[in-house]
Amino acid sequence: MKSSRLRRRLAGTAAVSVLVGAGALAGAPAASAKANLLAINKVALHAPGLQMKVTYSCDPGMNHQLVANVSGASPRPVGSEAAGTIKKDKLICDYADHTALVNLRVGEGSYFAKGDKVKATVFYFDDDGFSYAHEETAAVL
């Protein structure tokens, strides 16, 4: 009889622990699971270079910048490049999604025109030289 009471108490304690753990997970901010993500929304001509619209989220306290690159794919701009950054003090890092417009400067000797196919890349770059959260897409200007 004592062993059956003990088993019921242990089972009850385990059930309470599971419920408390599940409650803690349910109460955690859902956005925290998606931090440090990037999405390229649009790449367009924007005088004097290009502009990339990016949706981002990042962890509070992150020490990085957002880097955007575009390279020519076809027909004319093969080998052409453009690049831009958003410095760490301009990023809003609070787990939520934010939209940023990155102005890209066209590299010397590079050329982009309406209708050109390009490859766009965006990623985070930290002070230690590491890059992460790479996102890439093809676009038509």
Phi, psi and omega in degrees: 000317178297322182291327179288324176294319179296318178297320179295319178296316178297318178295320178295318178297318179296319180296318178296318179299317179296316180294320178296316178298317179295323178295321178295319178294319180293329181276349179290147179297126182296329183291337183296338180283347184246013183295157179066031177257155180224148174215135177267119182269321185198145172234130184214158171293138180205106187307133007266006182225235179235166176222137179241129175265123186234138169257131183222159168217147181209156179290142174302141178083002179293143183244076184211172173236160179262130182242134178236135178228146174228134175233147182289141179246309178189164350278313186278323196277019180304128183091348178284147181220151174217148183213152177202160179223158167240118183293156185302327181285352178260352178273141176258110184249101181212027181074341182278163175280137177227154178248137179227146173255119181257119176275126183252133176270137180277133180294156181301130180084357179270155183212134176229143180220163179303134180093350179291142174269133182226161172251124181250138179226142175222144180199169174263147180226125183259175183294341180271000178092007179270143174241148181202172180060043180294134175229137183223145177206161173261146181213161174243128181286000000 
